[in-house]
Amino acid sequence: MTEQETTPTPPPRAGRREWTALAVLSLPAMLITLDNTVLHLAVPHLNASLNPSGLQLLWAVDIYSFLIASLLIIAGTLGDRIGRRRLLLIGAVGFGVASLLTAFSNSAEMLIVSRALLGMAGATLTPSSMSLIRNLFHDARQRTVALSVWITCFLVGGAIGPLVGGVMLEHFWWGSVFLLSVPAMVLLLILGPVLLPEYRDPRPGTIDFASMGLLVLSLLASVYGLKKLAVGGVAPVPALILLAGLALGVWFVVRQRGLTHPLLDMGLFRERTFSASLGGMGLALFVMSGSQFFIAQYLQMVVGLSPLEAGLASLPGSLGGVAGSLFAPVALRWMRAAYVMTAGLAVAAAGFVVLAQAGADSGPATVMVALGLLNIGVSPTVVLGTDMMLNSAPPEKAGAVSAISDTSHELGLGLGIAVLGSVGGAVYSNQVSGELPAGLSEGATASIRDSIGNAVDEISRLPEGLGTAALEVAREAFTHGLVLVSVVCGVLTVLTAFMTLGLRGVSAVVGTDGAGESGESGESRESGESGKAGGASTELLEAGGRPTD
């Protein structure tokens, strides 16, 4: 056998066209997070315009993320069947139309329905765009860089949301913040068919609609029940909803095991790299979102910054997230992916130590430093964890794997706010109840005890001396809640670091083409990866897609 026959053919490297296509694919990632953060900023204006009830406002905020989390796996699997580019473009049309409906909503009911449609369309965008990266970038190192750029745009969307939203709200009505998505979707529809390849599983099998229904109902019920229990404490109805969701989830898993063509391949979870990466990402995003939920309120309600000033104070965190995402693939030249992730989480843990030093009178500097450390530390786990998951599955399953990854992102972000928010909220309420000054009415006491936001609003109507004393108590109590959440997050971050350290034995460094690795397992994995890349190109042509240049 000749040397040429024994040496695997290196995967093709991406050129200008592929990197331009990556810029197009990054648009949905940025808009998904931007659309979530701008609504939080617009809530006061929305309240004045539509006058929703508390329950209606809750649904308007949550239905978007609820439906995205519930439909991502279905959307990813559907993309593998009908074509990932086709699903991406269908989603772009839906997202643009739903954005227009949301922007021009004239009632609370219309806003809820529009946000639901926005979530349904958004669920098709991220798994399609992430899985297409697998088809565009066959070289392992280039694919890791491409994923880091994609996730950086995901972080940038959340970061610029408050800044862009603040500027829009100063000059236009509250709905204008949702119009930002429309030109981006039009650009995606124009450039997508030209730059993006089509890919579908050549042997997709039939779609099991019963499994789709079970999955949606299971995730909706479970997420809703968890959030209600976290925010409102133990109550019969949310507990029953959660149990029903878990039971439906078990039914879904059992059903998948008996299907020839399951909606979700449960065998993926038996791959240690896949499961550990998934868990590490979810926990990392859990602690990041929960802490940032408190930081945003701390900067405005305790330090006294305006929304725009708070957004500017968050810039170190945004820059840290971008730096961490872009540095992760570079660091792979010197160490294994598991060590990069663990080192990043150690930096994040140090950020929580700094955040725990925040005081009611310490100003924004402490929080700004902590935010930078947190985001720069968490980002490598998200980038490399996603890459590991994609590499652990065959190319025809990339859509489903991307959807599972995105579901982990959404659940981690949402549950971090709900669970850690309830922990800090309980500390705040308990401390405020025992330290408020005498002379407050029963209604004022209840309002101040409810949340720091209500406290600031209520205190503004009190006599100066009484209001100053009550505000001091509220600020101290909220800061203590922030400190406790920081300690909890720090402990969870250390545990997550040990989880990612367990990945050091995986067969190859992600995204290095085996460079710097020794040992049989590394060579075997890299050869397999080359085979996957070649298979992806062949299947792409068989599926009627356009090969990359």
C-alpha positions, 0 to 999 in steps of 0.5 A: 500500500502506497503512502498516498493511500494510507494518508487521509486526504486533508479536509478542504479549507474555507475561503472568502466565500465561506467567511462571507457566508459566516457573516450572514449566518451571524445575523440571526445569532445577534438578533435572537439575543438582541430581541430579548434584551430590548424588551426589558428596556422597553417595559416601562414605555410598554406599560404606559402605552398598552397598560397590560396586567401583571400576568399579561406582562409576564407572558409578553416577556416569557412566551418568546423564550418559552417557545424558542426553548420548546421548539429548537430540537424540532426545528433542528431535526426538521432542518436536517430533513427539509434542508437547513438553508431552506428552514433558515430562509423560512424562519427569516421571513417569519421573524421579519413579519413577527417583528413588524406585528410586535412593533405595531401591537396595539393591545396586550393580547396582540403583543403576546401573540406576536411575541409567540410568533417571534419565538416560533420563528426564532427557533428555526434560526439558530440551529439552522445557522449553527449547523450550516457552519458545520457544512461550510467549514470542514477544517477543524481549526477553521470551524472552531474559529467560525463557531467562536465568531458566531457565539461572539455575535450571540453575546454582542446582540445581548450587549448592544441591546440596552445601548441600541434600545436606549437610543431608539426609545429616546427618539421613537415609540416602544415598538421601534426597538423590534424594527431593528430585525426587519432590515437584517432579515431582508439582507439574510433573504437576499444573500442567503440563497447566494452564499449558503449551501443547502444540506439535508440528511439523505436518509431522513426517515419519517417525521413522528408528529406525536413525538413533536407534540410530546416534546413541546408540551413537556418543555413548556410545562417543565420550564413554566413550572420551574419558573413559577416555583422559583419565583413564587415558592412551592405551590400546588398548581406549578408543582403539578404542571412541573410533574406533568411536564417531567412525565411527558418528557419520560414518555417522549424518551421512551417513545424515541427508543422504540422508533426507527427514525426518532425525533431525537437520537438518544444515543447522542447522550451516551457519548461522554463528550457530548453530555459533559459539554452540554452540562458544562455549557448549561451551568456556565450560562445559568450562573452568568445570566442569574448574576447579570440579572442582579447586576443590571438592577444593582447598577440602576436601583442601588448605584443610581445609574440611568438605563443608558449609563448602566448599559455603558457600565456593562461594556467591560462585560461585553468586551470580556465576552468577545475577548474570551470567545475569540481567544478560545480557539487561539489558546488551543494551540498550547493546551487541550480544550478541556484545560482552556475551558477549566482555566476560563471557568477559574477566571469566572470564579474569580469574577464572582469573588470580586462581585461578592465584595460589592457594597451598597456604597461601592459604586459601579467599579467593582461590578464592572471588573467582575463583569469583565472577568465573568464573561471572559471566563464563561465564553470559552466553555460556550464556544468549545463546548459547542464545538465538542458537541458538533464534533461528537456527532455525524454530519447528518445529525448536526442540525439536531445537535445544534438544536440541543445546544441552543436548547441548553443555552435558552434553558440555562439563561432562563432558569438562571434568572428564575432560580437565582432571582428567587434566591436573591429575592428571598434574601431581599424580602426577608431582610427588608421586612425586619429593618424598615423604619416605623411609620410606613403604611401597610401598602408601602411596606408590602410594595417595598418588600416585593422588589427593589424596583417597586421599592424605589418607585414607592420611596419616591412618594414618601416624605424625605426623611422616611424615604431616605431611611427606607431606601437605605434599607432596601439598597443594603438588602438588595446588595446582600442578595447580590452577594449571596447569589455571587457566592452560590454562583462561585461554588457552581462555577468551581463545580462546572470547572471540575466537570469540564476538566473531566473532558481532558481525556477526550480523543483530540483537541477540538479544532487543532487538526491533531497539532500538538497531540500525541497518542493513538486516540488523538490520531484516530479521532482526527482521521475520523474527523477528516472522514466526516468532513469528506462525507459531509461534502459528498452528502451535500452534493447528493442532497442537491446542495451547492459545494463550497468554493 
